[in-house]
Amino acid sequence: MSNLYSRVLLQRGIVHTLLNARSAPKEAWIVREAGQPGAVTVATSMAGRGTDIALGEGVEAMGGLLVIGTERMTSARIDNQLRGRAGRQGEPGETAFFVSLEDKVVLENAPKRIGRFRQRYEATHEDTAMTEPLTKRRYRRVIQKSQATAEKNERGQRFQTLQFDEVFRLQRDAIYRTRDELMDATDLSSLIESLFERVAAAQAPKAPREHTAALIDFVVNHIDYEYTADALLAQIDRNATKKSVQSLLVTLMQKQLTKQHQQLPDESQFLYFQKLVILKAIDVAWVEQVDNLQQLRNITSNRSKAQRDPVYEYQKEAQRSFDLMKADIADKAVRNLMLSQMVNNIDGTVEVTYP
């Protein structure tokens, strides 16, 4: 809009200064010079806040600074700040706002009947609809109510954003607490045992003999690359249950962890290895969760159109996603513990390659 008004002034031969994002480096100078005699400045919203507009010689006698608003902003506070540019510190000045029933704030926030009225008015005042000012109080009330509605909607959106951010903060804090506890731990045996139990319970089927292909796939890709289907079948008889297979999986994990420990016999090094691979699982899963939360936010925000509370929907879906993330962390952590490759360097350091 600032560019449009600038072109209109140029067509009328009115010399002026344009202040918008492109001329931001000269902002303070442009605003400071706006009070000189004959100066015309086209500025966006409240550009130049913090810079005093000093009146030039003879300007005070001519009435001071004239501030013209070409439309109402969505917030009356910004309009009042603009009005406050004129008549500062006892100096003379004047402000004037030109508004229209076709302004953005009206089109987006006024009742539909205002749009119908505008159409009828244009149809019955074809010659003067664009030039005759609407000065009645009811038109002013339409503008004010539209602005009040816009402010209310913006407050609601800001509050909703805070509620969305609170869900994210709670999940982030939980992840950071877990990471801090993990890094400070001196023994991870109980944590690793619970990871084994959780993953085994999730992977053990109710009918083991009917799902041997899925079981061998899990064992080979999460526990031991060298494990074979025959070895698994030898462990599962016809009477195998979910509980017995769960116990078998935990045993296989414990054996593989012992093999990993044999590659790093030093206790402090092996503890550091355990922390490293579990932290890696947490970080990878959390990065994915952050992306999931952003997508959930976009999806649930649109559910208000279906008369559903977007914040409640977001909280519900975010909790479900968080639970899935915890399961994913356990799965990734077990896989990292079981299958990460370790290479001992000559200088005593160890390189870890994740699966």
N, C-alpha and C positions, 0 to 999 in steps of 0.2 A: 504493500500500500504506500509506503514512503516513496518508492520509486515512481509510482503512479502520480502522486501529488507533485513530485518534482517535475515530471514531464508536463503536467498541467501548468505549473508556474512558468516553465520555460516557454511554453506556447504563448503565454501572456506577456512574455518579456520581463518577468520579475526575477531579478538576481537574488539568489538564495544559497544557503549552505545545506547540504544533505548529511544527516547523521544517522547511519545505520551500522550493521555489522561490518560492512566493507570499509567504513571510515572510522572504526573503533580506535585505532592508534592515535587519532587526532581528537578524540572525544572531549577531553577536558578543555582543550583550546577552543573547540567549536562552541561548547556550552558557555564558556566564559565570555565569548564575543557576541553571544545572542542578545545582549542588552545594549549594543551600540546603536546609534541613530540609523534608522532605515534598514537594520539587519533583519533578514527573514531566515529562520532556521526551521527545517523540516526534520523532526526527530521521531524515533520510534518509542512509544510508551514512555517510560521514565528514564530515558537515556541521560547519562551525565550526573547521576546522583552523587552527592558529595562535592560537587563543584558549584561555587557560588556564581550567580549571574549578576555581575556588577552593571548598573545603569550608566551609560555613557553621558557625555555632556549634552544637556538639553533634553534628554529623554524624559526626565522626571516632569518637566514642564509640559510635555506633550501627553502626559497621562501614564507614563511608566511602561512596564512590560505587558504585552497582550498575549495571553496563552489561549490558543484555539484547539479544542479537542474535536476531532473529526468523527469520533464514535465513542460509545461507552465501552470500557473494558469489562471483563467478567467480574472484576472486584471493584467495589466502590472505593476501597482504600487506595487503589492505584489512581483512580480519578481524583481523589482528594489530594493526593501527593502532587499530581499535576497542577491542580488549582493552587496549591501552596507555592508554586514557582513564582506566581505574580503577587505583588504586594508584600514582600518579605521585609521584616524589620522596619515596619512603618513606611516603606516606600509605596508610591502609588502603583496601581496595576489593575488588570481586569482579566477575567476568564470567560470564555463562551464555549459551549458544547453544541455541536450540530449532530442530531441523532435522527435515525430513520427506522421505520417499521421493517425495513429490509436489512438492518444491521445484523451481523452474525449472532450477537447475544440475544436478539429478539427471535430470529429464525429458529435457533436451537433450544430456547428455553420458554418462549411464550406459549400460551394455550393455542390449540389449533384454530379456535374461533378468531384469533387475531389474523391468521393467514387468510381465512375466509373473508374477514372484513376488508383486508387490504385489497383482495381481488375485486370485491364489490365496489370499493371506493375508486379504484383505478378505472373500472368499467363506467362509472357514473361521472367521473371527473377526468375525462380523457385529455382535455386541454390543459388542466392545471395540476394534475396529480403529482407531477414531478417537480413543480416549482412553488406551489402554494404551501407555506409552512403550516404544520398541524400544531397549533398552540394551546389547544384545550388541555385541561388538567388530566383528563382521562388518558391521553396519549402519554403524558409524562409518567403516569402511574404504570402503564404497560411497560415502559422502559425500566422503571425502578423494580417492578416485580420480576421482570426477566433477569435483571442483574442479581436480585436476591436469590432467585432460583439457581442461577449459575454458581453463586457463592456456596449455596447449600450443597449442590452436587459436588463441587470441588472439595468441600470439607468431608463429605461422605467418602469420596475417593481416597483422600489422604488417610482417613481413619481405616478404611479397608486395606490400604497399603501397609499401614502399621500392623494390622492383624495378620496379614500375609507374612510380613517380615518377622513377626513374633514366632510363628511356626518354624520358619527357617532358623531363627536364632536358637530355639530350644533344641532342634536336631543338631545344629552345628556345635553347641555347647556339649551335648552328649558325646559327640564324636571326639571333641578335643579332650574331654575328661578321660575317655577311654585311652586315647593316645598317651596322655600324661601318666596315667596309672601304669600303662604298659612299659613306658620308658623308665619309670622308677622301680619297677618290680625286680626282685632278686631271685625269684623262682616262678617259673611259668608252668609247672607241671599240672596244677589243678585247672588252669585256663585251657591248656592244650587238651587235657582229658575231656573237658566239657565240649570243646570243639569237635573232638572225635565222636562223642556220643551224639551230638546234635546232627552232624553230617550223616552218620551211620543210620540214625533214626529216619532221616529224610530220604535216604537212598534204599533202605531195605524194603522190598515189596511184600505185600501180604501173601502172595503166592510165589515163592522163590523159584520153584522149578519151571514156572511159566515165564519167568523173566530173566533167564540166565544170560541172554544176549546183552540186555541192558546192564546187568550186574558186572559182567566181564568188561564191558565198555567203561564203566565207572572206575573199576579197579585199575585198569591199564592206564587210563587218562588222569587219574587223581591220586593213585597210591604207588603203583609199581609198574614201570614200563615193561618189565620182563615177565610179568605174571601171565599165565596161559589159561585158556578155557578149560583144559583138562584138569588143571590144578584146582580151579574153582568147583568144577563138577564133583571132584573127589571129596570136597568139603561139604557139599550139599546133598543130602539124601532125600528120599521121597517124603519124609516126615518133617522136613525143614520148615521152620516157622519164621515169621518176620523177626521175632526176638532173637532166634538162634543166628540168623544171617546178620542181624545188627551186631551181635557179639563177635561174629567172625570178622566183620569189617573193622571193628575196633582193634581186634587182635592184629590184623594185617597192618593197620596204621601204626600200631605200637612197634611192631617188628621193623617196619620201614624207618621209623624215627630212630630206632636203635642203630640201624645201618648209617643213617646220616650222622649220628653222634660219633660213630667210629671214624668218620672222615675228619671230624673236629673233636678230638678227645679232650682238649682243654675246655674246662667247664665254663670259664668266662667267655671264651670265643663262641662256644655253642649257644650260650645264653644270648649273646649279641646276635648270632645268626637267627635264633628264634624270634627275637624282637624285630629284626630287620624284615623278615618275610611276612610277619603278621601285620606290621605297619604298612608294608607295601599293599597288602590285601585291603586294609582299611582305607588307604588313600585312593586306590583305584575305584573302590566301590563308592566312596564319598563324592568323587568327581562325577561319577555317573548319576548319583542321587541329586546333586545340585542341578544338573541338566534336567532330570526328571521333574524336580520341583518347579522349575521355570516353565516347563511345558504344562504341568498341572495347573499352574497359575493362569496361564493363557486359556486353558480349556474351561476351567471352572468359572472364570470371570464371565463367560458367555452364558452360563446357566441361569443367570438372573433373568434372562429373557423368557425362561420357562418357569418363572415364579418360584425359583429355588434359591436359597441363601448361598451365594458363592463362597463366603468365608467358611460356612459349615461344610460345604462340599469339598473345599480345599483341605480343611483340617482332616476330614475323614479319609480322603484319598492320599494325603501326605502321610498319615499314620500307617496306612496299608503299604505304601511305598517304602516307608522306613523299616517296617517289619521284613519286607522282601530284601531290603538292603542288608539287614543283619544276617539273614540266611545266606546271602551272596558273600558277605565277608567271611563267614565260617567256611563256606565252600572254597573260596579263593585261598584262605589261610591254610587249610589242610593241603590243598594242592601245592602251594608254595613250600610248605614244610616237607612234604613227601618227595617232590620231584625237582626241587631246585638243585642245580649242579654247582659243586664247589671245586675250585682250582687253587691249590696252594702254590704261592709264588716263592721264589728263592729268598726274598727279603722277609718272609714270614707272614706277609699279608695273604688274605684269601679273597678271591673274586667269586661272587655269587651270580649265577645266571638263572633267572626265573623261567619257569616252564611256559 
